[in-house]
């Protein structure tokens, strides 16, 4: 379970998350072992030269990369200097969709749930963009 919090205060936006990464092993007889992989996982990332903050949760691998690396590659390859937060959100949505479509037949149910959480993240980014715009005024 991941704990993520985003708070808006007049001075700015605060993003926080825990750092535990857990894994699971299915034994085939219905028994599932859950175990700690790391207590130092980065679940908050900055995109677009630190203008956009992203929290994530769920499985830690997309398309063979950690989510942190996946988002860094996205930032380097797809985000442009003049992109708005909305532009970045749409690009991230499309980037995730492309990655998911290329591996969807190999995804277990938990990964599908993870992708739903990532799409919720995109909605959250839209909300934070609206707050950010109000702060600029």
N, C-alpha and C positions, 0 to 999 in steps of 0.2 A: 504494500500500500504506500502510495506517495502522498505527502502533504504539500500542497501548493497554496500560496496566498498572494494576492495582489491587492494593494491598498493605494487609493488615491488620497493625497493630502495636498493642501494648497502649494506646498513647496516642491512637490513632485510625485512620482509613482514609485512604490516600493514593491519589488518582486522578491519572494522568498520561497524556498523549497528545502525539504530534507535532502540528504545525500546518500541514503541507503539504496543499494541495488540488490534485489533478491532474485534468485533463480528457482527453477523447479525441475524435478525429474519425475517423469511418469514411468512407473514400473510395469505397466501393462495389466496388472491384476487389480487396478482401481486405486492403488496406493500412490500418492503423490508426495514426494519429499520437497519441502521448501527450505532454502538455505541462503545465507548471506553471501553475496559475491564481493561486495565492496561497501564500505561506509564513507567513501570519498567520491561518489559519482556527481558529476557536474550536471545539474538539471535546469540550470538557468544559463542562457547564452545571450550574447549581444550580437545583433546583426547590423549591417549598414553603419559601420564605423561607430558603434555604440549608441545609435539612435533608437534602436528597436530591441526590446527585451523579450525573450521567449522562454517560457517554462514548459517542460514536457514531463510526461509520466508514461508508464507502461513498459513494454519490452524495450530493451536497450539496443537492438540491432534492426536496421532497415537496409535492405539491399546489400548485406554483407558489411555494413559500416555501423559504428556506434551512432546513436542519434546525434551526439555532439559533432562527430565528424561529418555526418550526413548534412547537418545544418551549416557547418563551416564551408563545405564544398558548395552548397546552395548559395551561400553568401558570396563566395568568390566568383562563382560561375554565372549567377543569374541576377544578383542585385546590382543595380546601377546607381550612381551618385544622385541622380535626380528623381529616383523612385520615391513615391509617397509611401506611407505605411500601408495604405490600401493596395498600392501596386505590389508591394512586397508580399502582402497577404495572399493576393491572387496568384502571384508567381509561386509562392510556397504551396498553395493548394494544388496547382497544376503539377509541380515538381513531385509532391507526395503521390498524387494520383498516378503519375507515370511510373514511379517506382513501385507502387502497390500493384498496378496492372501487370507489370513485368514479373512479379513474384506471387500473384494472388493465389495461384493453384497450389502453392506450397505453404500457405499461411494457415496455422491452426486457428481455432476460434479466438483464443486470447489475443493473437495479433490483429484480428479483425476488430476486436474491441479497442485495442490500442489505437488503430487508425481512426476509429470514431472519436476517441479522446483527442487525437491530433486535430481533427476537424473542429472540435469544440475549442481548441486552442486558437484556431483561426478566427472564430467568432469573438473570442476574448481579445484578440489583437485588434479587431474592428472597434470593440468597445473602448479599449485603451486609447485608440487613435482619436476617438471623439473627445475623450477626457483631455488628451494632450492638446488638441486643437483649442479647447476651451481655456486651457492654461496659457496658451500663447497670446490670447486676446487681452 
